[in-house]
Amino acid sequence: MVPTIRPFRAVCAALGLGAAFAVAPASALTIDATFDSSITSSANAPSIEASIDSAIGIFDSLITTNETVSIDFQYTNLGSGVLGASNFSVYTVNYSTFVSDLTATSTSANDATALANLNSGNGNTAANTQIALSSANARAIGLSGDAGAVTVAGTPGTFDGVVKLGSTQPFQFSTGTNRTIAPGSFDAMATLEHEIDEVLGLGSGLDLNPVTLRPQDLFRYSAPGVGSFSANATSSYFSIDGGKTSIVGFNQNGSGDFGDWLSPSCPQSPNLVQYAFTCAGGSADVTATSPEGVNLDVIGYTIAAVPEPETLALFGIGLLGAVWARRRGAPPREPERLSA
């Protein structure tokens, strides 16, 4: 089990874009939140806690996998331009075991498409290798992934992950969907959702040391039928149909996380939670049809509502113009970073 840290940075000004989420199903993911003393002692504690609760509500309503994920939330100085960071542990399992359990928990049309094309990219070289999952992702597909890998100094208990908000950043602690974020402010909920996504399992093994495939990397392509798993690749994109449809581009700039989305210039439209580099003034949520929701679906979570294939294809086509531009910059151990 290797602790992994993921910082997240931000830049300039952008549009706002809200999104609705489903009514909570009878069986659902539960995120068990602990508020660190850095939050409870803050003069802004009620607003911070309300934004955290609202972000958690997105996932509790969206994901029907019956699982409790424990996360410690903190509000601390993360350095210049850093909006958020996550800390979680990685469980390494045999690739064939992962595929077997992923298949057993398949429920959606997206799952069927993803599994049918699993060996068309990076999966076709992974049969005898290992794959690294977060503890929450491991439990979602029935593997052993005990909470307790992450501990927090001064906080009793152990956690699936730690999510940190940058206390020096100009956050707007709004709640609910369809939020309007003021110019010059950053959407706290979107940053929280970004980091929660990673505790749940989003992210690339290109950011691990040693480099190891993660579930998301099985859907990373440079062309139809051609997997992309290199920090030096000119471009790569997220696809669940063997690379035929690009849903969204992956970040290939080493100043950011290789598991995040390629970020268009500000203002960003559509605005997405998992951009490597985000903009002030914008708002976004994870939904069943957003790239984040589709990604969570195909790595093992059951989603309350999933897109029809034609809807997914149209969403991918709509993003094609924004997914090919960036190249790798700084070394890959500077994950999810963006200059202010």
Number of C-alpha atoms within 10 A of each C-alpha: 15 15 14 17 20 23 25 32 28 24 20 18 20 24 20 23 20 16 14 13 19 17 12 17 13 9 14 20 25 19 18 13 18 18 18 18 14 14 21 15 11 13 9 11 16 13 16 26 18 16 22 22 17 20 24 21 19 22 25 23 21 26 26 20 20 15 17 17 23 22 24 23 23 23 22 16 15 19 14 14 17 23 32 29 26 25 24 29 26 25 22 21 16 14 19 15 14 23 19 11 16 23 17 12 19 20 16 19 15 21 24 16 15 22 19 13 20 18 18 19 26 21 20 15 11 16 14 10 14 18 23 26 30 30 28 28 28 25 22 26 23 14 18 14 22 17 22 15 18 21 18 13 6 8 12 9 14 17 24 28 31 26 26 26 26 24 19 15 21 14 22 20 20 19 19 18 18 14 18 17 22 18 15 16 19 27 28 26 29 22 30 26 24 28 26 25 21 26 29 23 27 25 26 25 23 22 26 20 11 8 13 19 25 26 28 20 25 30 29 27 28 21 18 15 17 17 24 22 23 15 20 14 13 16 23 30 26 28 29 26 24 27 23 14 21 28 26 29 31 27 30 30 29 22 23 32 31 29 27 27 26 28 28 22 15 18 17 22 16 15 23 24 27 31 26 29 28 34 29 26 24 30 31 25 30 26 24 22 18 21 23 22 24 24 25 23 25 28 28 26 31 25 25 23 17 21 17 12 13 9 11 21 17 13 19 20 13 14 16 15 12 17 22 20 14 18 16 19 13 12 13 21 18 19 28 32 26 23 15 15
